[in-house]
Amino acid sequence: MSHPDQVLASTLHSIQSSKKGPSVCVFFDLDGTIIAGFSATHLSKQRLKNKDITLQEFLRTVNTGINAAIGKADFEDLLQIGADAWKGRNHLELMAMGELLFNKKIINLIYPEMRKIIKAHQQQGHTVILSSSATCYQVEPIARFLGIEHVLCNRFALSGEQLSGEIAKPLIWAKGKAQAAQHFADERQAALSDCYFYADGNEDEALMHLVGHPRPTNPGKNLARVAKSRGWPIQRFVSRKNNGALRSTAGVMSVLPFAGIGLGLGLLKRDKRAILNYASPRWIDRMFKINGVKLNVIGKENLWAQRPAVFIFNHRNNYDAFMAAKLIEKDFTGVGKKELENHWLTGTIGKLADVAFIDRADSKGSVEALKPIEELARKGISICLAPEGNRVDTELVGEFKKGAFRMAMAAGIPIVPIVFRNAEMIAARDAAVMSPGTVDVAVLPAISLSDWTLDNISEGIEEVRQLYIDTLRNWPTI
């Protein structure tokens, strides 16, 4: 079986070589295809948490599910339970609920591989459609986020702005989904032989047979069997199929033995930094190994060419700071957000490393908090931080704040850019656990700020930010 990275590369190459233009329709299923798992599961959990599900609805759902398993009920019966439960509810309020659920949970379930595939089709000028049996409250926030204009999904009928208790037709499921896609293509005079369909469900087989480019993605058992018999290319992605809570906990707790040895060394040398210099790189290395995370680094020599330095990195998730720390290895400190100061682990490590915990809402206080860091830099301690401040989604590069550059100027030390290309492969923006994967890293040569002044600092910062943009567009080779 081919490695997922090879499958993705092959898929992207095929798209880039395909026919261009809007006459090519590309249909994407949602649950199990674009996201790991089912959006309905998280919606139900949220409703249970909010006590928004009655005992009657719960029992009816269980009974209908049992009947569906033995062929006495179907998807429409399940959907009707939702229509009945939400009868009289305000449509806009439910849309807001769906948006909140997306930002809180669903965004972290999106396969980064599928984002690349969707973007590749969009760059070819293809007409991209999110075609899902889920409701508009689950589907539309994701479509907006991914820049997908067209949506085929299930909707509840409205009476004014309130739900009437009926299901809007046509029903988007199995043959109904195939018919809706065919109607969509016909309206745009698109030949189905040019069209694509990415989906995982056995019920999606009907549309797979209609399009010229069926793309079973994380397929169920029956769809995988049909795909194999017909020679359809199968792709499976695991970057968001994360059962890693136990693995992640083990990785975090692996700090204890290294901390114990480091503490002994620190007491022996009467130097608290000796604790970190011993424990930090070894712990992070062990944590990454437990979680199956690897770094593919270009430009390692730039990590040591000039020290001390201000090491900056583009901020993607909760773990890129650990990746930067693994690379820098020793004799450095950093900047963290104020809320991390009281965490048992990050707070303890931060105090040992003289990290400045800043309140981003208090700009004056933040400037004062950074002064001890500048003093450490003058004494030979490097600094590590993300100039974007907040985590930025996927391949974008956010605006750079001035703090890192002002500290470098004040201490008279260079800036060393660390560029992460695909940190999202191991963890989404707000994910609490890591997934196995390889992150590409480029460490660029040190940049002297000796000729920077307060008058030209903004221009200099923009030039450094452009380096990140250019590096991500044209990745360097060894």
C-alpha positions in Angstrom: 0.0 0.0 0.0 1.3 3.4 -0.9 2.3 5.9 1.8 -0.4 8.6 2.3 2.1 11.3 1.3 2.7 9.6 -2.0 -1.0 9.2 -2.6 -1.6 12.9 -1.9 1.3 13.9 -4.2 -0.1 11.7 -7.0 -3.6 13.1 -6.5 -2.4 16.7 -6.6 -0.3 16.0 -9.7 -3.3 14.5 -11.4 -5.4 17.5 -10.6 -2.8 19.9 -11.8 -2.7 18.0 -15.1 -6.4 17.9 -15.6 -8.8 19.9 -17.8 -9.2 23.5 -16.6 -12.3 25.6 -16.2 -15.7 25.7 -14.6 -17.2 23.0 -16.8 -15.4 20.5 -14.6 -17.6 19.9 -11.5 -16.0 18.5 -8.4 -18.3 17.1 -5.7 -17.0 16.6 -2.1 -18.7 14.6 0.6 -18.3 16.0 4.1 -18.4 13.5 6.9 -15.5 11.0 6.8 -14.1 12.7 3.6 -13.3 16.4 4.3 -13.5 15.9 8.1 -12.7 12.9 10.3 -15.8 11.4 11.8 -19.3 12.8 11.7 -20.4 16.3 12.3 -23.7 15.1 13.6 -22.0 13.3 16.5 -20.5 16.6 17.7 -23.7 18.4 17.1 -25.5 15.8 19.3 -22.9 16.1 22.0 -23.3 19.9 22.0 -27.1 19.5 22.2 -26.8 17.1 25.1 -24.4 19.4 26.9 -27.0 22.2 26.4 -29.8 19.9 27.5 -31.4 20.5 24.1 -32.4 16.9 23.5 -35.6 15.6 25.1 -36.0 12.0 26.4 -38.6 11.4 23.8 -36.3 12.5 20.9 -33.5 10.4 22.3 -35.7 7.2 22.6 -37.1 7.9 19.1 -33.6 8.2 17.6 -32.5 5.0 19.2 -35.6 3.1 18.0 -35.2 4.5 14.5 -31.6 3.6 14.4 -32.4 0.0 15.3 -35.1 -0.2 12.7 -32.7 1.3 10.1 -30.2 -1.5 10.9 -32.8 -4.1 10.0 -34.2 -2.3 7.0 -37.4 -1.0 8.6 -36.4 2.7 8.6 -34.2 4.8 6.4 -32.2 8.1 6.4 -35.3 10.2 5.9 -36.8 8.8 9.1 -33.7 9.9 11.0 -33.7 13.3 9.4 -37.4 13.7 10.2 -36.6 13.4 13.9 -34.4 16.4 13.7 -37.1 18.3 11.7 -39.7 17.5 14.4 -37.4 18.4 17.3 -36.5 21.8 15.8 -40.0 22.7 14.7 -40.5 26.4 15.5 -36.8 27.1 16.0 -35.4 30.2 14.4 -33.3 29.4 11.3 -30.7 32.1 11.9 -30.2 31.1 15.5 -29.5 27.5 14.3 -27.1 28.8 11.7 -25.3 30.7 14.5 -25.2 27.5 16.5 -23.6 25.7 13.6 -21.0 28.4 13.2 -20.1 28.2 16.8 -19.8 24.4 16.7 -17.6 24.7 13.6 -15.2 27.1 15.2 -15.1 25.2 18.5 -14.8 21.6 17.2 -15.2 20.9 13.5 -12.4 23.1 12.2 -9.9 20.9 14.0 -11.3 17.8 12.2 -10.7 19.0 8.7 -8.1 16.8 6.9 -5.2 19.1 5.7 -4.8 16.7 2.8 -8.3 17.4 1.7 -7.8 21.2 2.0 -4.8 20.8 -0.4 -7.0 18.8 -2.8 -9.8 21.3 -2.7 -7.4 24.2 -3.3 -5.8 22.4 -6.2 -9.2 22.0 -7.9 -10.0 25.7 -7.2 -6.7 26.7 -8.8 -7.7 24.8 -11.9 -10.9 26.9 -12.1 -13.1 23.9 -11.4 -16.6 24.3 -10.0 -16.3 22.9 -6.5 -19.4 21.6 -4.7 -19.8 20.5 -1.1 -22.4 17.7 -1.4 -23.5 16.2 1.9 -26.4 14.5 3.5 -25.8 16.6 6.6 -27.9 19.7 7.3 -27.1 23.2 6.2 -26.3 24.0 9.8 -23.4 21.6 9.7 -22.3 22.1 6.1 -22.4 25.8 5.3 -19.9 27.0 7.9 -17.4 24.5 6.5 -18.1 25.6 2.9 -17.5 29.2 3.8 -14.3 28.4 5.5 -13.0 26.4 2.5 -14.1 29.0 0.0 -16.7 26.6 -1.6 -19.5 28.5 -3.2 -21.9 25.7 -4.1 -23.6 23.5 -1.5 -25.9 20.5 -1.9 -27.2 19.4 1.4 -30.3 18.6 3.4 -32.4 21.5 4.7 -35.5 21.9 6.8 -38.5 23.7 5.4 -39.1 27.2 6.7 -42.2 29.2 7.6 -40.8 32.7 7.6 -37.7 32.4 9.7 -38.9 29.4 11.7 -38.6 25.7 10.9 -41.9 24.2 9.9 -41.2 20.6 10.9 -40.9 19.4 7.4 -37.8 18.3 5.3 -37.1 20.4 2.2 -36.9 18.3 -0.9 -35.1 16.8 -2.7 -33.5 14.6 -0.1 -29.7 14.5 -0.4 -28.9 10.8 0.3 -27.7 7.9 -1.8 -29.5 8.0 -5.2 -31.0 11.4 -4.2 -27.5 12.8 -3.8 -26.5 11.4 -7.2 -29.6 12.9 -8.9 -29.0 16.3 -7.3 -25.4 16.2 -8.5 -26.5 15.2 -12.0 -29.1 18.0 -12.1 -26.4 20.5 -10.9 -24.0 19.4 -13.7 -26.8 19.5 -16.3 -27.7 23.1 -15.4 -24.1 24.1 -16.0 -23.8 22.0 -19.2 -21.0 20.0 -17.5 -20.3 16.5 -18.7 -20.3 14.0 -15.9 -17.4 12.3 -17.6 -15.3 15.3 -16.7 -16.5 15.4 -13.1 -15.0 14.2 -9.8 -16.5 12.9 -6.7 -14.7 12.4 -3.4 -16.6 10.4 -0.8 -16.3 7.7 1.8 -19.8 6.2 2.3 -21.2 3.0 0.9 -24.3 5.1 0.0 -22.2 7.2 -2.3 -21.6 4.4 -4.8 -24.4 5.7 -7.1 -22.7 9.0 -7.8 -19.3 7.3 -8.0 -20.6 5.3 -11.0 -21.9 8.5 -12.7 -18.7 10.6 -12.7 -15.7 10.1 -14.9 -13.3 10.5 -11.9 -14.5 8.6 -8.9 -12.3 9.2 -5.9 -13.1 7.0 -2.9 -11.6 8.7 0.1 -11.3 6.8 3.4 -14.0 4.5 2.0 -16.1 2.1 4.0 -15.8 -1.6 3.5 -18.4 -2.0 0.7 -17.2 1.1 -1.3 -13.6 -0.1 -0.9 -14.5 -3.4 -2.4 -16.4 -1.9 -5.3 -13.5 0.6 -5.9 -11.0 -2.2 -6.0 -13.0 -4.3 -8.4 -13.4 -1.2 -10.8 -9.9 0.1 -10.4 -11.0 3.4 -8.8 -8.0 5.1 -7.0 -8.5 4.9 -3.3 -6.9 7.4 -0.9 -6.8 7.2 2.9 -5.7 9.9 5.3 -5.0 9.5 9.0 -3.8 13.0 10.0 -7.1 13.7 11.8 -8.1 10.1 12.7 -6.7 10.7 16.1 -7.2 8.3 19.0 -4.1 9.8 20.6 -5.3 11.2 23.9 -3.5 8.4 25.8 -0.4 8.7 23.5 -0.4 12.5 24.0 -0.7 12.1 27.8 2.2 9.6 27.8 4.3 12.1 25.8 3.6 14.9 28.2 4.3 12.8 31.3 7.6 11.6 29.8 8.9 14.9 31.1 9.2 13.5 34.6 12.3 11.3 34.4 14.2 13.9 32.4 13.1 16.6 34.8 14.3 14.6 37.7 17.8 14.1 36.2 17.9 17.7 35.1 17.0 18.9 38.6 19.9 16.9 40.0 22.3 18.5 37.5 20.9 21.9 38.3 21.5 21.5 42.0 25.0 20.1 41.4 25.9 23.1 39.2 23.8 25.6 41.1 22.4 26.7 37.7 18.6 26.4 37.0 19.3 26.6 33.3 21.2 23.4 33.4 17.9 21.7 34.3 16.3 22.9 31.1 19.4 22.4 28.9 19.4 18.7 29.9 15.6 18.0 30.2 14.0 20.1 27.5 15.5 18.6 24.2 15.4 15.1 25.6 11.8 15.4 26.7 10.6 17.0 23.5 12.4 14.3 21.4 10.7 11.6 23.5 7.3 13.2 23.3 7.6 13.5 19.5 8.7 9.9 19.2 5.8 8.7 21.2 3.4 10.6 19.0 5.1 9.7 15.7 6.1 13.2 14.9 9.2 13.8 12.7 11.0 17.0 11.5 12.5 17.2 8.1 14.9 20.1 8.5 16.7 22.1 5.8 19.4 24.6 6.9 20.3 23.1 10.3 23.7 24.9 10.2 21.8 28.2 10.5 20.7 27.2 14.0 24.2 27.5 15.3 26.0 30.0 13.0 25.2 32.9 15.3 24.3 32.8 18.9 22.6 34.4 20.8 19.9 35.2 18.3 16.2 35.9 18.2 14.6 32.8 16.6 11.2 33.4 15.1 8.7 30.9 13.6 5.4 31.0 11.9 2.7 30.0 14.4 0.3 27.2 13.2 -0.7 25.1 16.2 -0.1 24.3 19.9 3.0 22.3 19.1 5.1 24.5 16.8 6.7 26.2 19.8 7.9 22.7 20.9 9.3 22.1 17.5 11.2 25.4 17.6 12.5 24.5 21.1 13.7 21.1 19.8 15.7 22.8 17.1 17.2 25.6 19.2 18.0 23.0 21.9 19.6 25.0 24.7 20.3 28.4 26.2 17.1 30.2 25.1 14.0 31.8 26.6 10.8 32.9 25.0 7.4 34.7 25.2 4.1 33.1 26.1 0.5 34.3 26.6 -0.5 35.2 30.2 -3.0 32.3 30.6 -0.2 29.7 30.3 1.6 31.1 33.3 -0.5 29.2 35.9 -0.5 25.9 33.9 1.4 23.2 35.9 3.7 22.3 33.1 4.1 25.4 30.8 4.1 27.6 33.9 6.8 25.6 35.6 9.0 25.4 32.5 8.4 29.0 31.7 9.6 30.2 35.1 12.7 28.0 34.9 13.4 29.5 31.5 12.6 33.1 32.5 9.8 33.2 29.9 7.9 36.5 29.7 4.2 35.8 30.0 2.4 38.7 28.5 -1.2 40.0 28.4 -1.8 40.8 24.8 -4.6 43.2 25.8 -2.1 45.2 27.9 0.4 46.6 25.4 2.2 48.8 27.9 2.5 45.9 30.4 3.8 43.7 27.6 6.6 46.0 26.8 7.7 46.1 30.4 7.5 42.3 30.6 9.9 42.0 27.7 12.7 44.1 29.2 14.2 41.2 31.3 14.3 39.1 28.2 16.3 41.8 26.4 18.7 41.8 29.4 19.1 38.0 29.1 19.9 38.3 25.4 22.7 40.7 26.2 24.1 38.0 28.5 24.1 35.3 25.8 20.6 33.8 26.0 18.7 33.4 22.7 15.0 34.3 22.4 12.3 32.2 20.6 8.9 33.5 19.7 6.2 33.8 17.0 6.0 37.3 15.6 2.5 36.7 14.4 1.4 36.4 18.0 -1.7 34.3 17.4 -2.0 31.0 15.5 -2.6 31.5 11.8 -4.5 29.1 9.7 -2.6 26.7 7.4 -0.4 28.2 4.7 -1.1 31.9 5.4 1.5 34.2 7.0 -0.1 36.7 9.4 1.1 40.2 10.1 4.3 40.4 12.2 4.3 42.3 15.4 7.4 44.4 16.3 8.3 42.9 19.6 10.8 40.3 18.4 12.6 42.8 16.2 12.8 45.5 18.8 14.3 43.0 21.2 16.9 42.0 18.6 17.8 45.6 17.9 18.0 46.4 21.7 20.3 43.4 22.3 22.3 43.8 19.1 21.7 40.2 18.0 20.4 38.8 14.7 17.1 37.4 13.7 17.0 33.7 12.6 13.8 32.7 10.7 12.4 29.2 11.2 9.7 28.4 8.6 7.2 25.6 9.2 5.6 24.4 5.9 3.0 21.9 7.0 2.7 21.9 10.8 -1.0 21.4 10.4 -0.3 17.8 9.3 0.4 16.8 12.9 -2.2 19.1 14.6 -4.9 21.5 13.7 -4.8 25.1 14.9 -6.4 24.4 18.3 -5.9 20.7 18.6 -5.1 19.3 22.0 -3.4 16.2 20.8 -0.9 15.4 18.0 -1.2 13.0 15.1 1.7 11.1 13.5 3.3 13.0 10.6 6.4 14.7 9.2 6.7 18.5 9.4 9.0 20.3 6.9 11.2 23.0 8.4 13.5 25.5 6.7 15.9 27.4 8.9 17.0 30.5 7.0 20.4 32.3 7.4 20.6 34.9 10.2 19.6 38.4 9.4 21.5 41.3 10.9 19.5 44.2 12.2 22.6 46.5 12.7 21.3 49.0 10.1 17.7 49.0 11.3 16.2 52.1 13.0 12.9 53.0 14.4 12.3 54.8 11.1 12.8 51.8 8.9 11.7 49.0 11.2 8.3 48.5 9.5 9.9 48.1 6.1 12.4 45.6 7.5 9.8 43.6 9.2 7.8 43.4 6.0 10.9 42.1 4.1 11.3 39.4 6.7 7.7 38.4 6.5 8.0 38.3 2.7 10.8 35.8 3.2 8.3 33.5 4.8 5.8 33.9 2.0 8.5 33.3 -0.7 9.9 30.3 1.2 6.5 28.7 1.5 5.8 29.3 -2.2 9.2 28.0 -3.4 10.5 25.5 -0.9 14.3 25.3 -0.8 16.1 22.1 -1.6 19.1 20.6 0.1 
